[in-house]
Amino acid sequence: MMWYLVSGSRDFPDESLVRETIRRVVQSPDTLLHGGARGVDTWCAEEAKQCGATVLHRPARWETYGRSADMRRNTDMLKEVVEQADPYHVFLFWDGQSRGTAHMLLMVRKRKLPHTLILPE
């Protein structure tokens, strides 16, 4: 069973690329973890469910952490996957502008974690 963590820009412009990527790699009994945001997170969750995978979401706690909630959530999700899942892989769908996805990319590169960076075509 593989775990996938997805991080992506809310305004990623290529929905079909996101959906096709998830359809190609995720299957039952895999687990997909996402932050619950519109766009990439939602598309990945929908496709993973269609593939029979377990889908978990960790929404940002805006009322507790304010403007830093999404960064804290990303850090917590990465920690959860690294500590609880083996094997795992991180997919980053980045529009080149999203600070949240850039933050996740920085964390996975710094720790040399298995990941795939996907940019819009």
Secondary structure by P-SEA (a helix, b strand, c coil): cbbbbbbbbcccccaaaaaaaaaacccccbbbbccccccaaaaaaaaaaaabbbbbbbcccccccccaaaaaaaaaaaaaaaaccccbbbbbbcccccaaaaaaaaaaaaaccbbbbbccc
